[in-house]
Amino acid sequence: MAVVLNKLRQYAADVRAQQINPGWYISSFVLGLAAGRGMLGGLAPFAAPTAAMGAVFFQGRASLPIMAGMIIGLATRPSMYAGLKPYGDYLLVAAIFIIARHYKKYLVDSWFLAALLAGGVNFIAKYICLVAAGAHAGFLPGLFSESALVAVFTIPFHYIFSDYKRQKGLFSALVLVLVYYGLGDFRLGPTNVREVLGRSVLLVVAGSWGAGWGAAAGVILGIFSGSIVTALSRTGFFAATGFCSGILKGCGPPGVILGFFLSSLLFSASYGQPGDLMGHLWASLIAIGVYLVSRRFLPFLPSREKKVSYRMLLKAEVGIAQRAKPLETLCGDSFGISHLEPRRLLLTVSDGMGSGINAARESRIVVKLIEQLLGSGVQPEAAAGIVNTALYLRGGEESAATIDTAVADLDMGSLEFLKVGAPPSFLKRGEVVELIRSVCWPAGILDEVDPMVLAREIVPGDILVMASDGITEANQISDVLDDWLYNYLRDLPVDDAQVIADLILKHALKTAGFENRDDMTVMVVLFGREEELE
């Protein structure tokens, strides 16, 4: 049984090591699918900016789901240009993706260049395809308008995608807009996605910000919900429904739902046919369910934020233990502990390639650069890229080193890990130990690295263990090299950081047969309770 459990745990660790996040991949796929199918007034201005910004800001495998969804969306989307076959759209998306990926270092900080690229490539690629297909010259006004919209839409896309991990509210809004235009015609029984989504947005806005915002959201939804003939009547319906829902906001979700239902029934006379009335009522019922789920899972809503009346402040106790490789006077591993404002603790361990003076020099450079960059406000992924470039330009395999960084926010109770070629870290909570893995080459070997920031929550009593591979791989006879440390930490009852660090180093030496083949460094952080603020 123990062997089976170890195999299952190793499989789960490998899945995490490949950074497989099903929820994120599914949402990225839906975003690409909606962008590929999205139409606005007979134009298709969403695919090009999505492909361009996905190429620039989505790293590595993160861009695959969005591109796969976009290809499927393009294949199922009608074209406004007679003679432009689906391969024309495929050519457009591929050209924008390749060009944006190649020149992303220029596009990351320039929304103007990004807009110029997306709009220009959209015009040139489709113009070539249409001319090759023998299309009539009357397509030029429509193509010019579409390319102008592509350039305009690229600007907000650039802002949202550039920090999509933190701009969760805006990113969610972008997904909703694209789903509204791209997947709105999908049927849900007697209604469709567009009707459900419109009512859901009304409920969320009215229930969170009140009657005025609900009415404003209704006007916007009505204007963009259909043709000019139907827009006026739908605008009145949505605006009145949003206003009535927001009036009873003070009564909580039951009041918002009651106002929504009363207004829906009041205006149901506008749905003349029984089939239309059934779709209206069905869409309203589904929208209520979406609203209740949104209140539970969307943290940026005001109604959810007000529930948080206190925060827990943490303190951190750090212990360090280190041992150089035999016959070496200097340990090739380096570590750093520094404080970032406000109340954030930066912990870094770096293992230089090889051992001795050269390895120590490279690992110290990594630690100092990471501390300077993160202390200056540089994002962790960008800091890893800068360090990698600095080591790569020094040349040679001996200039490589690992980056193992954790930023502990002691106010928010969160940890952010950045791992570049580093062994797993261990987060112990009671008897449960989690392995934090990331697959990436050490800094300085390749001209470009593809790191990913991994986030975890921390509570009082949690123990974080960061170590070099001289510690984690001490057990050379095991198929799972870090298995010994996992089992050792799981049953460790000690609650003193320095004592734990000393014990881990002592046990690693014992596991290795008292002949450590590499430098050994272990950093232990014990998080405790400081105080609570009401």
N, C-alpha and C positions, 0 to 999 in steps of 0.2 A: 504493500500500500504506500509506503514512504517513497518508493521509486516512482510509482505512478503520480503521486502528488508533486514530486520534484519535476517530472516531465511536463505536467500540466502547468506548473508555475513557470517553467522555462519557456514554454510555448507562449504563455501570456506576456512574459517579458519580451520575447522576440517581436510580438505584435506591437507592443508599446515602442520597442526600439525602432521599428519601421515607421513610427509616427502615424499609425493608422487611426484616424478619428472619423468613425462612420458618420456622426452628425454633421461634421464640417464638410466632409466629402459630398454628402447628400445635398446640403444647402448650396454648395458650389455647383453641383450638377444642375440643380433647379435654376440657379442664377443663369448659367450658360444656356439652358434650354429656353428660358423665357426671353433672354436677350436675342437668341437666334430667331425666335418666332415673332418677336415684338414688332408691331406696326403702329404708326402714328399718322393718321390722315392719309393712308395709302403709301407712306414712306417707311423705310426700314433703317432708322438711325441708331439702333441700339447695339448691333453686333460688332461694328467696328470699334467703338470706344471700349467695349467690354474686352475684346480680344487684345487691344493695345495695352490697357491697364493691367489685365491679367498677366501678360507677358512681362511687364515691367516690375510689378510688385508681388506676384505670387511666385514663391521660390520652389524650384524642384518639382516634386510630384504634386504639389498643391495646385498647379495649373492644369493637370490632366483632367479632373472631373469637369471643370468649367468648359474646356475645349470639347470634351466628348458631348456634353449637353448641348453646346452650341452647334455642333455638326448635325445632331439629330433635329434640333430646332430649325436649322436652315433647310433640311431635307423635307420638312413638313410645312414650311411656310410658303404661301403663295407669293409670287413676284409681281411687282407693279410694272415691270418692264417686259413687254412681249419680246421674246427672243433671248432673254437672259435665263439660261438654264441653271439648275442648282450648282453645277460646277463653277459658274461664275462667282457665286457667293462663297464657295469653298476656296477659290483662288484668292478672293479678297481677304478672308479671315486668315488664311495661311500667310499671305504676303505681309499683312499688318503684324501678325504674331512674330514672324521671323525678323522683320526689320526692327520692331520694338525691342525684342530680346537682344538683338545685336547692339543697339544703340541705347540700351536702358540707362547707362551711366550718365547720358546727357538728358534723358527724359525724367529721371527720378525727381529732380529739383526744378524742372521747367514745365509748367502747365501749358505755356504758349507753344513750345516745340511739340509737346504731346498732341495738342489740338491740331496743329498744322500737319503733323504726320498722319493722324487718323483721318482728317477730312481730305487731305491730298491723296492719300493712297486709296480711299474710298472712291474718289472721283476718277482717278487714273485707271484703277483696276476694272471698275464697271464700264468705263468708257471704252476700254480696249475690248472687253468681252462683247459689248453691244455692237460695236463697229464690226468685229469679226463675225458676229451672228447676222449681220446685214440689217440691223434695226433702223427704223426711220429716224431722221434727225430730230424729230419732235421730242425726243426723250431728254434733250439737254436741260430744259428748265427744271424738270423734276429731279434730275440727277444733281444739278447744281444746288437745289434746295435741300435735298437729302444730305449732301456732303457738308453744307453749311450747318445743318442740325447736328451732324456727327461731330464737327469741330466744337460746337457750343456745348454739347452734352459731355464731351471729353473733359471739360474743365471741372464740373462737380465730381465726375468719376475719378479724376486724378486726385482730388482732395480726399475722397472717401477711401479709395484703394490704398493711398499712401500710408494710412495708419488704420487699416481695417480691423486689426486686433483690438484697438482701443475705441474706435468709432463704431461701437456696436449698434447704437441707436440709429445713426445715419446709414450704416450698412444694411440694417434690417429694413429701413424705409426704402432704400434703393431696390432691395429684393422684392418688396411689395409692389413698387411701381412697375418693375419689369414683369412680375407675375400678372399684374392687372392688365397690361397691354399684350403680353405674349401668351399667357395661358388662360385669359379671361373667357374664351369661348368654350373651354372644356365643360362638358355637361356634368351636373350633379343631380341626377334625377330630373325633376321638372324645372330646375334652375341651372345656373352656371357659375363658374368661379368668380366672374366679374361682379355679379350681383351679391354673392356672399361676401366677397372682399370689401366691396363698397360699404355695406351695412356694418361689417366688422370694424372698419376704420372709424365710422361714425360713432359707434358705441365706445371704442377705446378713447377717442379724442374727447367726446362729451363727458364720459365718466371720469376722465383724468383732469381735464382743464375747464369744464363747465359749458354752459349753454352758448356763449358767444363763439368759442372755438369750435363747438359742434356745428353751429350754423355755418361758420366760415369753411369748415371742412366739407360740409354738404354742398356749398356753392362750387367749390373746386371740383369735387367729384362729379357734380352734375354737368359742369361745362365740358369736362373731358370724357364723359361717359358714352357719347354717341354722336350722331349727326346733328346738324343745326336744328332740324325739325323736332327731334326728341329731346334736345338738350334743355330747352326752357322748362318743359314740364318736369323733367327729372331733377333739374336744379331746384325747383320749388319743393319737390317731395323730399329730397335729401336735406335741404336746408331746414325745413320745418321739422323733420325727424331728428336731426342733430340738435336743434334748439330745444325741443320738448324733452329729449333724453337728458340734456345737460341741466335743465331746470331742477330736476329732482336729484342732482348729484349729491346734495347734502344728506340724503337718505341712504347713501351707499349703493352698492351694486343692485339691490332689489329696486330702489327708486329709479336708477338709470334704466333698468330693464322694463319697469312699468311704464315710464315715459316713452320708451321706444315702442312698446307694444301698442299703447294708446294712439300714438301718432300713426303707426303703421296701419291700424284698423281704421282710423279716421280717414286716411287717404287711400284705403283699399278700393274705394269706388272708382278710382282711375284705372283699375285693372278690370276691363269690361268682360273678358272671356273667363270662364271657370278655370281653364288651363293656366292662364296667366295669373289668376288669383292664387292658385295652388302653388305655383312657382314662387310668388311673392311671399307667401306665408312660410314655405319651406326654407327659402333663403334667410328669412328673419330668424327662424329657429336655429339654423346652423350658425348664424352670426352671433347669437347669444352665447352659444357654446364656445366659439372662438374668443369672445370677449372675456369669459370667465377663465379660460386657459391663459390668456394674455396677462391677466392680473396676477396670475401665479408665477409666470416664468419670465416676464419682461421687467428687469430690475430698474430700468430708467424711467418707469412711470411714476409720477408724483404720488399716486395713491399707495404705491408699494414702498417708496422711500420714507414716507412718514411713519411707517411702522417701526423703523429702526430708531430707537430712543437712546441707545447707549452703544458704546464701543469698548472693546477690551484692549488694553495696552499690554504688550508683551515685553519681556526683557530676555536677553540672550547671554548665556554663559558659554564661553569658548575654551576648548582644550586642544592642544597640539602635541603630537608625538612624531619624532622623525629619526631616521637612521640612514646613514650613507651606506653605499655599496662597499663591501669589504675591499681593502687596499686603496680606497679613495679617501682623500682628506676632506673633500667637500661634497655635500649632497647635491645631486643634479635636480632635485625637486625644489620648487619655491612656493611659498604661500603668502597671502596678504589678507589683512583684516582692516577695513576702513569704513568710515561712516559717511553716508550720503544724506543730504537733507531732503525731506524732513524725516527723521527717525527711521532711516533705512540702513541696514548693515550689509556691506559688500564683502563677500567671502570668496577668495580665489585660490585655487591650487593649480600649479602648472608643472608638467613633467617634461623636461628637455630630453631630446633624443640622445641616447647614449648615457654617459655618466661623467662625473668629474667636473672640471672647471668649465668646459665648453657647454655641457648640458645645463649647468647652473647659470651661466651667462644668458642663454636663450630663455630659460624659464623665468628669470628675473626680469628680463625685458618684457615678457608677456604680462606678468603681474603688474608691473609699473604702468604699462600702456593701458591695460584694462581699467586700472584705478583712475588714471587721468581722463580717459575717454568717458567712462560712465559718470565720473564726478563732474564732467563738463556738460552733462545732459545728452550725450550721444546714446542712441538706442542700442541695445545689446547686439542685435544682428549686424548693424553698421559697424560697431566697435570690433566685432569678430572679423569682418571683412578688412578693416584697416590693419589689424594686427597680422592677419594672414598675408596681406600684401607686403607689409614691412619685412616679415621673415622670408617671404618668397624672393624678394629682391636681393636679400643678403646671399641667397643661393646655397645649394647643397642640402643634402638630407640632414646634416648636422645642425642646420638652422631651423629645423622643425621643432615644435613643442605643442603640447596639448593645452586646451583652455577649459577649465572646469570652474564655473562661476555660479554663485547663488546670491541673489539679492533678496534679503528678508525685510519686508515692510512690517515693522513692529506695531504700527498703528492699525493697519488693515488686516493683519494676520494672514499674510500671503507670502509665497516664495516663488521666485522666477529663476529657472535654471537655464544656463547657456553652456552647452557642452560641444566642444570641437575636438574630436579624437580622444575624449576622456573616458575612463571606465565608469560604471554606474555609481550613482550615489544611493544612499539608503535613508529612508524616512521611517522612523520607528514610532508607532503610537500604541502603547500598551504592548501586547504580544504580536501585533500585526506589523510587518515590515514590508514597505513598498520599495521596489527598485526603480530608480529614475534613469532611463537609458536614452541615448541619442546616437544614431549612426552617422558618423562624419569623419573624414580624414583629419589628422592633426594639422594645425596651422603651419604654413610654410612649404608644404609638399606640392599642392596644386596651386594654380594661379587664381583660383576662386573657390570659396567654401560655401556650403549651403546649410547654415545652421538654423535651428528652430528653437524658440523660447518655449519652455515647458512650465506651466503654472500649477502650483499646488497650494492648498490652504494649510495653515498651521494653527494649532491650539496649544494652550499650556500643557506641558508634559511631553510634547513631541521632541524627538532626538534626531538630528540630522548628522549623517556621517559622510564625509567626502574624503576620498583617498586616492593615492596614485596606484598604478597597476602592480607595483611591488607589494602592496598590501592585498589588493583584491585577487591577484593571481598567485598568491603564495602557495596554494595547493596545486602543484603541477601534475599530480597523479589523477586528478578528478576531471571528468568530462565537462563539468560546469565549474569553471575556475573560481567564480565568486560565490559558489554555493556555501562554502565554509563560513564566510562572513555573515551571510544571511541567517544561517542556523545559529551562529554564535550570538548575533544581536537579538534574535527572537526570544531567547531565554535569558537575556542579560538583565538582572534586576537592579543594577546600579543606577543612581540618578545624579552623578557628579561628572561633569564634562571631561575634566582632566583625567580623572580616574579611568573613565571609559576609553579615552585615547591611549593611555598607557597600557591598559589591558589588551586592547586590540593589537597594538604593536607587539606586545609580548606574545600573544597567541599567534600572530602572523609568523613570527620568528620560529615558534614551536612547530607550526604547521609546515613551514618550509624546511624543517630539519635543522634549524639554527644556522642555515647557510643561505642568507638572502642573496638572490642572484641580481637584484636590482635595488635602486634607492627606494626607501619606504617613507611615506608621509601619510598621516591621517589627521584630519581635522574633525572635531566633534562639537556640535552646537546643541545645547540644551535650552529649550524655550520654556519660560516660566511666566506666571501671572504677575503683573506689576500693580495694576489697579483697574477699577471700573469707574467710568464717568456716567452719571445719570443725565 
